[in-house]
């Protein structure tokens, strides 16, 4: 059917997908969360489980701002630390 001159054509209505069932959404959220939580809680109090960057972050978090500033003056913060 031809469109008369000067008339506008409405866009088609958006396609609405049915929402995911609540069970699927729960699985998608809980599947990565539960193992992460379990492993984190399991290793949180074990000895020698901190990686180097975590240990540095923990140590710096215990300092006040002046001590952090003093530490930053003696470190090259632009390059990542590597251990051999």
PyMOL commands that set and color helices and strands:
alter all, ss='L'
color gray80, all
select helices_A, chain A and resi 22-43+52-61+65-74
alter helices_A, ss='H'
color red, helices_A
deselect
rebuild
show_as cartoon
